[in-house]
């Protein structure tokens, strides 16, 4: 289901869980988006359990909107066989790039995975790795109906800003800390950093054709829970 990946495995993972989830309202007015339930468990719990199965047991979670609910549910990670620490961003979420920069002290040393807390997937995290010459390794997926234009091109194992064929960034990746070196703490999008890595030829990628869903709207959440994939 996935192209072969070689290189150095991540030694830690960051679960991005700070966002407000505006498109999921009213469900996210009282519940943080990563705590919405699919297949009987919160989205973020599926990631924690999958990381534990993959042997990635040092996990950070960034928090902002209703983050206390996530902290209360996951705790220190002991019941999942992992060690969880938290990166606080209140009163304002720092976006993906800023969230990674703030959490870096919890992730070093070594390469680390970053996973969006609001996707549902069966991607085998034990396959995550990054090559010696890359600062980033992205997992791309076929374009879903709601995002037909994709995000990046994939050619010869590299992600490119332009070109064909184009695929959607899954929100699953491995990074090296030097990609974020020298960046100040504060709100920052991730995409410009990825584009810089692509320009330098240091952004690797793979295509995954297995189960992956961006749980971005109440309708998608309902369809996912009603569908055969999570029975």
Secondary structure, DSSP 8 states (H G I E B T S, - for coil): -B----SB--SEEEEE-----GGGTTGGGTS-GGGSEETTEEHHHHHHHHHHHTT--EEEEEE-TTHHHHHHHHTTSGGGTSEEEEEE-TTS--HHHHHHHHHHHHH-SS-EEEEETTEEE---GGG--B-TT-SEEEEEE---GGGTT-SEEEETTEEESS-SSEEEEEEEEEE-GGGGTT--SS---SHHHHHHHHHTT-EEEEEE-S-EEE--SHHHHHHHHHSGGG-
